[in-house]
Amino acid sequence: MSYIIQATLCNAQYPENGSNEILFPLEQKDYADEIQRLGELGAGDAVKQDCMVEKIDSGYEVLGCLKGQVVNVDELDYLAKRLDSFDVYEAAQFQAACAFFDLKDIKDFVNMTFCCQEGTVISDFSRLEEAGKQHYLTIHGGSALAAEVDAVDGKALAQQLIQSGEGKPTPYGLFFRNEMRMKELYQGYGFPPYLWDTAQAEVTLTTPSGGTAYVFLPITELALERFQQREHIENLTECKHSLRLLKGQSGSFSLERGMAELDEWNELCDTLNVMSEYHQQVFAAALEVIGAEDLAQLQLLASNLADFEFIPCVKDAESYGRYIIQDSCRYRYDPDLECYYNYEALGEFHMTHEAGQITSQGYLKCEEGSAFLDFFTQDSMEPVQGQVEQTMQMGGM
């Protein structure tokens, strides 16, 4: 993975202890090792800013001012993860906005990642048509119908914007603030919720004082401990927990047993995370059909995915029939006979003779003998068998 920030960090109080070069953002597999390396220098606290930036290298030149400053390793990692999601134009917006506001502090840099998209930057005056259309998108919340954007005279809009005199020259282009206001979502401790890596669930914690914190699972044991420290959570059992799976259709689950149950959920999410994409789809589809009320039922479902066969391309009877003829290798498909195939009738016929259901993920079939077979009754959905047989006789293949 390419880095966003390459920083050489040392102990702010005792730089003679040595230094470590770290590439940000940190992946989960590298997190514990890098924290340990900093710990050997007497740095890398979960909350304190105790890492001196000796050197910094980044495509975001505006971050060069962090050299010589003291930062917290996790906030530097969080900033890199936020910036990793930016496209070329968002990167220009961020740098120009930071220059406009003359930002120097890492906390302000983090907060700017949440509002820089509200400003407009013109960095190439030979492409005013594109700049004007981009400005139109910006002032309309970043989205608009394609036909609506096509109808905009981008060059005229950009020229009007330039002539307004509201732009400020920066090293990254002419910056227009528009209606942008700095948001202080990050105040130096708990980070605003942001999903950077692959995750299976989001946990919301409500503290006794009424504060709210978020964490995504799976997470390493060390990262979870440091999360609690940053959020000033001394005892997880005193918090109210709710968990929401991020894939498939499911409601939220309440965690009643505090840390012990959170560890179990973390193990389940780790299991799901290492599954192939196919098996993750099977799990999401099976959960949609069967449902689950607690962790134990989800664990049972995750350990019995072999009971199911999943076909992601199927959304209705016709697409199922098309899959059977063209992709399943059960028949020898002849494109010259395309107009004679009755895909819908064939799909309906098979659906009435097997335990399967169409889900938002695709078509899920349940194997004979499975304990989940009762969930696949389709009495309210399936056509009468006689009608299907009559359809096959009159308009089948």
C-alpha positions in Angstrom: 0.0 0.0 0.0 1.3 3.5 -0.8 1.7 5.8 2.1 0.0 9.2 2.6 2.4 10.3 5.3 5.9 9.1 6.0 7.0 10.5 9.4 10.1 10.0 11.5 9.0 10.2 15.1 11.0 10.3 18.4 10.3 10.8 22.1 9.4 14.5 22.5 11.1 14.7 25.9 14.0 12.4 25.3 14.9 12.6 21.6 18.2 10.9 22.4 16.3 7.6 22.8 16.3 7.3 19.0 13.6 7.6 16.3 11.3 5.4 14.2 10.2 6.0 10.6 6.5 5.1 10.1 4.3 4.9 7.1 0.8 6.1 7.6 -2.0 5.0 7.5 -1.3 2.0 9.6 -3.0 -1.3 8.7 -4.3 -3.5 11.5 -1.6 -6.1 11.0 1.1 -3.4 11.5 -0.5 -1.4 14.3 0.7 -3.4 17.3 4.3 -3.6 16.0 4.6 0.1 15.4 3.1 1.0 18.7 5.5 -1.4 20.4 8.5 0.2 18.5 7.4 3.6 19.7 6.9 2.3 23.2 10.5 1.2 23.3 11.4 4.9 22.8 9.1 5.9 25.6 6.6 7.4 23.2 3.3 6.4 21.5 0.8 7.1 24.3 -2.9 6.5 23.4 -3.9 10.0 24.5 -0.9 12.3 25.0 0.9 14.1 22.3 4.4 12.7 23.0 5.8 12.1 19.5 8.1 14.7 18.0 8.0 14.9 14.2 11.7 14.9 13.1 10.9 14.5 9.4 7.8 14.3 7.4 7.2 13.4 3.7 3.8 13.6 2.1 2.1 14.4 -1.2 0.2 16.9 1.0 2.9 19.6 1.1 0.8 21.7 3.5 1.5 19.1 6.2 5.2 20.1 6.1 4.6 22.5 9.0 4.2 19.5 11.3 8.0 19.1 11.3 9.2 20.0 14.8 5.8 19.7 16.3 4.6 17.2 19.0 1.7 15.0 17.9 -0.1 11.9 19.0 0.6 8.8 16.9 -3.1 7.9 16.6 -4.2 11.3 15.5 -1.5 11.3 12.8 -2.7 7.9 11.7 -6.4 9.1 11.7 -5.4 12.2 9.6 -3.6 9.9 7.0 -6.7 7.7 6.8 -9.0 10.6 6.2 -6.7 12.0 3.5 -6.3 8.5 1.9 -10.0 8.7 0.8 -9.5 12.0 -1.1 -9.5 12.2 -4.9 -7.3 14.7 -6.8 -9.7 17.6 -6.5 -10.5 17.0 -2.8 -6.7 17.0 -2.1 -6.5 20.4 -3.8 -9.5 21.6 -1.8 -7.9 20.5 1.4 -4.5 22.0 0.8 -5.9 25.3 -0.5 -8.3 25.5 2.5 -5.5 24.9 5.0 -3.5 27.6 3.4 -6.5 30.0 3.4 -7.0 29.5 7.1 -3.3 29.3 7.8 -3.6 26.0 9.7 -0.6 24.7 11.6 -2.0 22.3 14.2 -2.8 18.6 13.6 -6.2 18.9 15.3 -7.1 21.6 12.8 -5.9 19.5 9.9 -8.2 16.7 11.1 -11.2 19.0 11.3 -10.5 20.5 7.9 -10.9 17.0 6.3 -14.6 17.2 7.2 -15.3 20.6 5.7 -12.8 21.4 2.9 -15.2 19.9 0.3 -17.4 23.0 0.8 -14.8 25.3 -0.8 -13.9 25.8 -4.4 -10.3 25.9 -5.8 -9.3 26.8 -9.3 -5.8 25.5 -10.0 -5.8 25.3 -13.8 -7.0 28.4 -15.6 -6.8 26.7 -18.9 -9.7 24.4 -17.9 -12.3 26.9 -16.8 -15.2 24.8 -18.2 -14.3 22.0 -15.8 -13.7 24.4 -12.9 -17.1 26.0 -13.3 -18.9 22.7 -13.4 -16.9 21.5 -10.3 -17.9 24.7 -8.5 -21.6 24.1 -9.4 -21.3 20.6 -7.8 -19.5 22.0 -4.8 -22.2 24.6 -4.0 -24.9 21.9 -4.5 -23.5 19.6 -1.8 -21.3 17.6 -4.1 -24.0 15.9 -6.2 -26.4 16.8 -9.0 -28.0 15.1 -11.9 -25.7 14.5 -14.9 -28.1 16.4 -17.2 -28.2 19.3 -14.8 -24.4 19.6 -14.7 -24.1 19.2 -18.5 -26.5 22.2 -18.9 -24.2 24.4 -16.9 -22.0 26.9 -18.8 -18.9 26.1 -16.8 -16.6 28.6 -18.3 -19.0 31.5 -17.8 -19.6 30.4 -14.2 -15.9 30.1 -13.5 -15.3 33.6 -15.0 -18.1 35.0 -12.9 -16.5 33.4 -9.8 -13.1 34.8 -10.6 -14.4 38.3 -11.2 -16.3 38.3 -7.9 -13.0 39.1 -6.2 -13.7 36.7 -3.4 -10.9 34.3 -4.2 -7.7 34.1 -2.3 -4.5 33.0 -4.0 -2.8 30.0 -2.4 0.1 27.8 -3.5 -2.5 25.3 -4.5 -4.8 27.5 -6.5 -7.3 30.3 -6.2 -9.5 29.4 -3.2 -13.1 30.5 -2.7 -14.5 29.8 0.8 -18.2 29.9 -0.3 -20.3 29.1 2.8 -17.6 27.0 4.4 -17.3 27.1 8.2 -14.7 25.2 10.3 -16.2 22.3 12.1 -14.7 21.2 15.4 -15.7 17.5 15.2 -12.4 16.4 16.6 -11.5 18.1 20.0 -8.3 16.2 20.8 -9.5 12.9 22.2 -12.1 10.6 20.7 -12.1 10.5 16.9 -15.3 11.1 14.9 -16.6 7.9 13.4 -14.9 7.1 10.1 -14.6 3.7 8.3 -11.3 3.4 6.5 -10.5 -0.4 6.5 -12.8 -3.3 5.8 -15.3 -3.8 8.7 -18.2 -6.0 9.6 -20.0 -4.1 12.3 -20.3 -0.7 13.9 -20.6 -0.5 17.7 -22.1 2.6 19.4 -21.3 3.1 23.0 -23.2 5.6 25.3 -21.4 6.5 28.4 -23.1 7.2 31.8 -22.4 10.9 31.2 -24.4 10.8 27.9 -21.4 10.9 25.6 -21.3 8.7 22.4 -18.4 6.8 21.0 -18.1 4.6 17.9 -15.8 1.7 17.1 -15.7 -0.6 14.1 -15.2 -4.4 14.3 -13.0 -6.4 14.0 -10.3 -4.5 15.8 -7.2 -5.7 17.5 -7.1 -6.1 21.3 -4.5 -3.3 21.6 -6.5 -0.9 19.4 -9.6 -1.6 21.4 -7.7 -0.8 24.7 -6.4 2.5 23.2 -9.9 3.4 21.9 -11.2 3.1 25.5 -8.4 5.3 26.8 -9.0 8.0 24.1 -12.7 8.0 24.9 -12.1 8.1 28.6 -14.1 4.9 29.2 -12.9 3.3 32.4 -15.4 0.5 32.5 -17.2 -0.8 29.4 -19.9 -2.5 31.5 -21.1 1.0 32.6 -21.8 1.9 28.9 -24.8 1.0 26.8 -23.8 -0.9 23.7 -25.6 -1.4 20.4 -24.2 -3.1 17.4 -25.1 -2.8 13.7 -23.9 -5.2 11.0 -22.7 -3.3 8.0 -23.5 -5.9 5.3 -26.9 -7.4 4.6 -30.2 -6.5 6.0 -30.3 -6.7 9.8 -31.4 -4.6 12.7 -29.2 -3.5 15.7 -28.2 -5.8 18.5 -27.9 -4.8 22.2 -24.8 -5.9 24.1 -25.7 -6.6 27.7 -22.5 -8.2 29.0 -20.1 -5.5 28.4 -16.5 -6.3 27.5 -16.9 -10.1 27.5 -19.6 -9.9 24.9 -17.8 -7.3 22.9 -14.8 -9.6 22.6 -17.1 -12.4 21.3 -18.6 -10.0 18.7 -15.1 -9.0 17.8 -14.2 -12.7 17.2 -17.3 -13.2 15.0 -16.5 -10.1 12.9 -12.9 -11.3 12.5 -14.2 -14.6 11.3 -16.5 -12.9 8.8 -13.7 -10.6 7.7 -11.4 -13.4 6.6 -14.1 -15.2 4.7 -14.1 -15.0 0.9 -16.3 -12.4 -0.7 -18.6 -15.3 -1.9 -19.1 -16.6 1.7 -19.7 -13.1 3.0 -22.5 -12.7 0.4 -23.9 -16.1 1.5 -23.9 -15.0 5.1 -25.6 -11.7 4.3 -28.2 -13.4 2.1 -28.9 -16.1 4.7 -29.2 -13.5 7.5 -31.8 -11.7 5.3 -33.9 -14.9 5.0 -33.4 -16.4 8.4 -32.9 -13.4 10.6 -31.1 -13.5 14.0 -31.9 -12.1 17.4 -28.6 -12.5 19.2 -24.9 -13.3 18.9 -25.4 -17.1 19.4 -27.7 -17.3 16.3 -25.3 -15.4 14.2 -22.5 -17.6 15.3 -24.6 -20.7 14.4 -25.3 -19.3 11.0 -21.7 -18.3 10.3 -20.5 -21.9 11.1 -23.1 -23.5 8.8 -22.7 -21.7 5.5 -22.0 -25.0 3.7 -25.8 -25.6 4.0 -26.4 -23.0 1.3 -25.7 -22.4 -2.4 -25.7 -18.8 -3.6 -26.1 -17.3 -7.0 -25.4 -13.5 -7.0 -26.6 -12.7 -10.5 -30.2 -13.9 -9.9 -32.8 -11.2 -9.1 -36.0 -12.9 -10.4 -37.3 -16.0 -12.1 -36.2 -14.9 -15.6 -32.6 -14.2 -14.5 -32.6 -17.6 -12.7 -33.7 -19.4 -15.9 -31.1 -17.5 -17.8 -28.4 -18.6 -15.3 -29.5 -22.2 -15.6 -29.4 -22.3 -19.4 -26.3 -20.1 -20.0 -24.0 -20.4 -17.0 -24.8 -23.4 -14.9 -23.4 -25.9 -17.5 -26.5 -28.1 -17.1 -27.4 -27.5 -20.7 -25.6 -26.7 -24.0 -26.6 -23.1 -24.7 -27.1 -22.2 -28.4 -27.3 -18.5 -29.1 -29.1 -19.2 -32.3 -32.0 -20.5 -30.3 -32.1 -17.5 -28.0 -35.7 -16.4 -29.1 -37.0 -19.9 -28.2 -35.9 -20.0 -24.6 -38.5 -19.2 -22.0 -36.2 -18.3 -19.2 -38.9 -17.0 -16.8 -41.0 -20.3 -17.0 -37.9 -22.4 -16.5 -36.8 -20.2 -13.5 -40.3 -20.4 -11.9 -40.4 -24.2 -12.5 -37.1 -24.7 -10.6 -38.0 -22.3 -7.8 -41.1 -24.3 -7.0 -39.1 -27.6 -6.8 -36.3 -26.4 -4.6 -35.8 -24.6 -1.3 -34.7 -21.2 -2.3 -35.4 -17.5 -2.0 -34.5 -14.4 -3.8 -32.8 -11.8 -1.6 -31.3 -8.4 -2.1 -27.9 -10.2 -2.5 -29.0 -12.8 -5.0 -30.7 -16.2 -5.1 -30.0 -18.4 -2.0 -30.8 -22.1 -2.0 -30.8 -24.3 1.1 -29.5 -27.9 1.0 -31.7 -30.8 1.9 -31.4 -31.9 5.5 -30.3 -28.4 6.7 -31.6 -27.2 10.0 -32.5 -24.0 8.3 -34.8 -25.6 5.7 -38.0 -24.4 7.3 -37.1 -20.8 6.7 -37.3 -21.4 3.0 -41.0 -22.1 2.6 -42.4 -19.9 -0.2 -46.1 -20.7 0.0 -47.0 -17.0 -0.3 -44.6 -16.4 -3.2 -44.6 -19.5 -5.4 -47.1 -20.0 -8.3 -49.4 -23.1 -8.2 -47.5 -26.1 -9.5 -50.1 -26.9 -12.1 -49.8 -23.4 -13.6 -46.1 -23.7 -13.9 -46.4 -27.1 -15.7 -49.0 -25.7 -18.0 -46.7 -22.7 -18.8 -43.8 -25.1 -19.6 -46.0 -27.1 -22.0 -47.3 -24.0 -23.8 -44.2 -21.8 -24.0 -41.3 -23.7 -22.6 -38.0 -24.3 -24.3 
